[in-house]
């Protein structure tokens, strides 16, 4: 389980998507639910945050955060 993840980060899930094109996903929405997009076929999946944290294997790439975004946090 990964701890610090954010919008536009690329993550690897424990199970591969049925398209078999990629094991990586991009986080496209965050809130109580998290929406992720398959980097292979573009399919979008929405799941509860708890389920996402359980199914996520590791962080592949962090999104570049602008100075404006980091100042707001």
Secondary structure by P-SEA (a helix, b strand, c coil): ccccccccbbbbccccccccccccccccccccbbbbbbcccbbbbbbcaaaaaaacccccccccccaaaaaac
